[in-house]
Amino acid sequence: MSNTYNTIISKYLTECRNYISVKLTLLLLCIIFLGDNNLKSQNYAVKPTYDKILYGSLITMSATEIWLTNKLNATPHHWTVNPIDKLAVNQLKSNMVHLSDATAGATMLLSSALTLALPQNERWGYINNFTQNLWITGNTVQLVKILVQRSRPYTNASGYQFTGKKDDNYSFFSGHSAITAAAATTALMYALRNNQTNTVKYLAYGAGVASLATATLRISAGKHYPSDVLTGLLIGTGISIFNTQLHRL
């Protein structure tokens, strides 16, 4: 009887996790495609003064975060787990970790390949936006992780002991989800405009799918709570939309 009950609960939790993944997918797609009509007529360009200030700020922030990371070594702490986060996988699954790294790499590869598919006069602008969006997102992720120091779901496993490695400390929010969302969103903002080739669109759509797969796999791997992934998707997407729009002609 006990085994049957555990099987039913396990199946229910699995279905809930899948349901959350679907909701995350739909939410990100809504954020991206609600602005479709506005995106079609837009063009983006390098803004020299703004870009110099931004790159200077990013370099300063990166240096500060490196210093903080080396300076602080606080013991990670567990948050009060909300109902959604109770659906996290409290066990590290190495195969899922490797798979999420692979899909993250695919996102970066596809969105980077967009550079060669775009018209030549748009390539530098895309590279500039792409670099900024990922750098801003990466700095934001690292800063929040340093300040929050939320333990990862797999550290809840029975008998788990912290090893002192920094990986044990950082769960909120998901860097994989945020950075891949930033990359895919940047690609989609360029691809959804008028007169883009099918190659540009397919690369951008592929990057979007790979990004969503990465977010889902980070939950399945026991690396992140659903709230970590959702926050990462929203912040990565939001930063890319906002910063790219600042380069609108």
Residue pairs with C-beta under 8 A, 6 or more apart in sequence:
13 87
16 87
17 87
17 89
17 219
17 220
17 226
20 84
20 87
20 219
20 226
21 215
21 216
21 219
24 212
24 215
24 216
24 226
24 229
24 230
24 233
25 212
25 216
27 230
27 233
27 234
28 181
28 208
28 211
28 212
28 233
28 237
29 208
31 234
31 237
31 238
31 241
32 185
32 188
32 208
32 237
33 192
35 241
36 192
39 189
39 192
39 193
40 192
40 193
40 194
41 193
41 194
42 193
42 248
42 249
43 122
43 193
43 248
43 249
44 122
44 125
44 126
44 129
44 189
44 190
44 244
44 247
44 248
44 249
45 125
45 247
45 249
46 124
46 125
46 128
46 247
47 246
47 247
50 246
50 247
51 128
51 132
54 132
54 136
55 132
58 132
58 135
58 136
58 139
61 139
61 143
62 135
62 139
65 139
65 142
65 143
65 146
68 146
69 142
69 146
69 166
72 146
73 164
74 149
74 169
75 162
76 149
76 150
76 151
76 155
76 162
76 168
76 169
76 170
76 171
77 149
77 150
77 151
78 150
78 151
78 155
78 156
79 85
79 150
79 151
79 172
81 88
81 225
82 227
84 225
84 226
84 227
85 225
85 226
85 227
87 226
88 153
88 219
88 222
88 224
88 225
88 226
89 153
89 154
89 219
89 220
89 221
89 222
90 153
90 154
90 156
90 157
90 222
91 154
91 157
91 222
92 154
92 157
92 221
92 222
92 223
93 220
93 221
93 222
94 221
96 217
96 220
96 221
96 222
97 221
97 223
99 217
99 221
100 176
100 213
100 214
100 217
100 218
100 220
100 221
100 223
101 176
103 180
103 210
103 211
103 213
103 214
103 217
104 176
104 179
104 180
104 210
104 211
104 214
106 206
106 207
106 210
107 180
107 183
107 184
107 207
107 210
107 211
107 214
108 180
108 183
110 187
110 203
110 204
110 206
110 207
110 210
111 130
111 183
111 184
111 186
111 187
111 203
111 204
111 207
112 130
112 183
113 203
114 126
114 187
114 190
114 191
114 200
114 203
114 204
114 207
115 123
115 126
115 127
115 130
116 123
117 197
117 199
117 200
117 203
118 126
118 190
118 196
118 200
122 190
125 247
126 186
126 190
128 247
129 186
129 190
129 240
129 243
129 244
129 247
130 183
130 186
130 187
132 243
133 182
133 183
133 185
133 186
133 239
133 240
133 243
133 244
134 179
134 182
134 183
134 186
136 182
136 239
136 243
137 178
137 179
137 181
137 182
137 235
137 236
137 239
137 240
138 175
138 179
140 178
140 235
140 239
141 173
141 174
141 175
141 178
141 179
141 232
141 235
142 175
144 172
144 173
145 169
145 170
145 171
145 172
145 173
145 175
146 170
148 172
149 169
149 170
150 170
150 171
150 172
150 228
151 162
151 168
151 169
151 171
152 167
152 168
152 170
152 171
152 222
152 223
152 224
153 171
153 222
153 223
153 224
153 225
154 160
154 222
154 223
155 162
155 168
162 168
171 223
171 224
171 225
171 228
172 225
172 227
172 228
172 231
173 224
173 227
173 228
173 229
173 231
173 232
173 235
174 215
174 218
174 223
174 224
174 228
174 229
174 231
174 232
175 232
176 214
176 215
176 218
176 223
176 232
177 211
177 214
177 215
177 218
177 224
177 228
177 229
177 232
177 233
177 236
178 231
178 232
178 233
178 235
178 236
179 236
180 207
180 210
180 211
180 214
180 215
180 236
181 211
181 215
181 232
181 233
181 234
181 235
181 236
181 237
181 240
182 236
182 237
182 239
182 240
183 207
183 211
184 204
184 207
184 208
184 210
184 211
185 236
185 237
185 240
185 241
185 244
186 240
186 244
187 203
187 204
187 207
187 208
188 204
188 205
188 207
188 208
189 240
189 241
189 244
190 196
190 200
190 204
191 200
191 201
191 203
191 204
191 205
192 201
192 204
211 233
215 229
215 232
215 233
216 229
218 224
218 228
218 229
219 225
219 226
219 229
224 232
